Amino acid sequence: MVFTTTNLFKDIACPYGEQCSLTNCIFGHDLRRQSAEAQETFAGQTFHSVELDLPDTRRPPPAKRRKVIYDNEADKPPSRADRIRSELAAARSASGRATENTQHTTSDSQYSPHPPALKPVQSLTKSVSPPPPSHASGKATSRPSPAGANNSRSDNNNSNNSNGSHSQTNSVRHQPESAEKLNPRLISNDPAGHSKRSLYLKYIHAEMVRLNQIVSESQTLEYKHLLLLSEQELVKLALDEEEKVAKDQPMLYTNVIKQRIAFYRKMRSDDWVTQIKTTFGKEKPKPVANKDEKPINTGLTALEEVLILPHLVTDQSILAPFGYIPTPPTEAQAADAAAAVEASKNYEICDRCSARFQVFPERNEQGKLTSNGPCKHHPNKKMFPQKTKGDIVSGLPKEPYYPCCNAVVGSPGCTANEYHVFKSSSPARLAAVLLFMTTPDNEEPAKDKHGKKVMAVTFDCEMGYTVYGLELIRLTAVSWPAGEELLDVLVRPLGAVIDLNSRFSGVWPEQFSNAIPYDQWRRQSPPSMIGDEAPSIPVASSPPIVKSPRKARELLCSFLTPKTPLIGHAIDNDLNSVRLCHPTIIDTVILFPHPRGLPMRFGLKMLTNRHLGRNIQTGGDRGHDSLEDARATGDLVRYKIGEKWKLLRATGWQIMNGQLVVPPSLRRDSTGDPNEDANGAVKAMVAKAFEGKAAGKKRRKMRPGDGATSESTEDEELPAGGGVAAYLQRAASEKGSEQRSA
């Protein structure tokens, strides 16, 4: 280290005196004392100035701090922070070796076997708090928590995850209000003191808890799940009540607060429900108006629409890996599956929380249906936040979350149920509970309410959890394309009910208890014909009930033949719950395929809103209405019929005398049956749903430089199917040959 020589400090004695080892020192060395007392040591890292035997006027000023520049990092001495870190690392290493066996301790270790306890520096052990979220990021990630009990669920999740790996993410995402305790709020003029206010507050809270318990135990109250208050909501309500009295009437606080306690003690449940509605706004959800509902105009009559249906029939031969069961399992397969379940002692995996538990079909000694305690889960499926430009710039992907409580995936469940539930998709397991059957021949199918023949049927099923898995609990069928109700019944499952899944199925225990048997309901006249003698329970809100799924299947098959088109959304689930194999099905999942192909599927609610401009499933916690879903599914098929007819008409197809006529260019290769000619188009449609957007198109593989590495840069020709696609290809080739000959 060489410093530039200057004459600025030559009149100042060098602080190091005889110890100075610099070749060119900027200080003067001619006035240094030669005595040993003037020499200073630097070993203890303590520096003392040299006292010179000079007059005060000639005493040099104190030395300034120098900025030292090092040639490399190795020459730089360790800083104070580096020494502290080294000491902490040595302390940890020494304490770790002290716990090991003494025979593994080497004698030449640089640390003593019993090092002195070093007190860590507070600044190094203190946890670093996360930076506060900005206003823009809060808008991008935070979501309002649902009203009611879900607020408390979100608070509980945040408190449980405060020490977990997702605590910081949760705090940024949710930003919930801090939970309050049952402690009187601080006010400027306390009217009675903290002890008395706490006592009165506990009395008010106890009465509110009692009223809330009455609501939870009520069997006749409608939408009681919307009126139940969480623990935090009860605490907040009690604090608001006590604080209002303390602020508004401080002089009469004791008398007024006692009157309020007596008021809640004498309050009826109806008055409590009214107060909850006005305080928290927990009322029945209002249906969303369909302001922009699009009219369905196919340009065809009802009979002509039925003629186009064969072009939309789904080919089930390649859909077996995705839950479709085209042929019934044999009785031997069902017996083997039943034996396997018995050998496993009825152990299953929970469909909600993935816990392993045991099922007791006949209940155990304690009267329980399942083991392993309560089921804590998230009732809603996980969702992925929408990506923004900031995510692309930062490169940090947003974590998926549960919309029920806005907690990130991996957090503890926000809902607790008494029992675990499970479902099975194996055909043999399903047949072990109830055997499958193929739609039988029906020479005289049942007719609709107007006595007309049913050309096609749209149906929808609701399922609930029992000790045998997911079973049928409601079946609804309507005619197509009219959408008139053919069948709507509740179904008593074979196994003991664990959970009706009311939040999604829309079937509640009160409906089962108030439903009348189907045979008795059939003997009664329709309410529209008997006026005031109509049943007290409307048919739409509480359908009749049949004694078993087998009876419900029999009623459905009374309207069907093997060639009758059976329409549904994700129809494989509905057919499996009914245990029916039908050869002629139309599935809106196949008609409106997901771009990524199966098993990805669009939901019925989204498809109805996008293509029909109609809002369905708006009941919230009341669940779905299978009659509404069935009619929406039928209207989606009508929408697709309109698109299909435009394509057929453009390629030469015609409807003459109530028959679909094949174009002349296709007759030489045609069998003469329009249904057979539609098979090629049907296969292409199923292939499109199977593979996504690529089916039936010429897809170019990714080339180098397109953002992915590809081994081949040639274009890939995908199967285009037959029918209309074959006709278009043939017409193009004929047109080209005519131009060449001309």
ABEGO torsion letter per residue (X at the ends): XBBBBBAAAAABBBAAEAABABABBABBAAABBABAAABBBAAAGBBBBBBBBBBAAABBBBBBBBBBBBABAAABBBBAAAAAAAAAAAAAAAAAAAABBAAABBAABABBABBBBBBBBAAAABBBBBBBBBAAAAAAABBBBBBEAAAAAAAAAAAAAAABAAAAAAAAAAGBBBBBBBBBBBBABBAAEAAAAAAAAAAAAAAAAAAAAAAAABAABBGAAAABBBAAAAAAAAAAAAAAAAAABAAAAAAAAAAAAAAAAABBAAAAAAAAAAAAGBBBBBBBBBAABBBBBAGBBAAAAAAAAAAABBBAAAAAAAGBBABBBBAAAAAAAAAAAAAAGGBBBBAAAGBBBBBBAAEBAAGBABBGEBBBBBABBBBBBBBBAAAAAAGBBBBBBBAAAGBBBGBBBABBBABBBBBBABAAAAAAABBBBBBBBBABBBBBAAGBBBABBBBBBBBBBBAAEBBBABBBBBBOAAGBBABBBBBBBABBBABAGAAAAGBBAAAAAABBBAAAAAABBBAAAAEAABBABBAAABBBBBABAAAAAAAAAAABBAABBBBBBGAAAAAAAAGBBBABBBBAAAABBBAAEOABBBBAAAAAAAAAGBBBGAAEAAEBBAAAAAAAAAAAAAAAAAAAAAAAAAAGBBBBGGBBBBBAAAAAABAGBAAAAAAAAAAAAAAAAAAEAABGBBBBBBBBGAGBBBABABBBBBBAEBEAAAAAAAAAAAAAAAAAAX
